[in-house]
Amino acid sequence: MREAPDEDLLIFATSQRRSLVTYNVRDFQLLMADWHRAGKHHSGIIFVSEKSVSQKRVGPLVRALKKLLDTAPRSPDWLADHGLFLK
């Protein structure tokens, strides 16, 4: 799905009730705003900055995601219709 259009990725993630993790901050922020205006719902978007977590190394990304999940609310829909930046 690496080459799929951004909206198709968000549609697929939402259909699976999964949050989407992306380094493509600009495009997905715009898409999230478009969906909000259109009244569409998604399961959440986790934005990752190359400045905080390199794309070249998966280990730090996994650790940062684990830390986020360990501290997240236990509700399965805690990130629904929201976006957040991974630290």
Beta strands, then each sheet from edge to edge (+ up, - down):
strand 1: 20-22
strand 2: 45-47
strand 3: 83-85
sheet 1: 1+ 2+ 3+
end
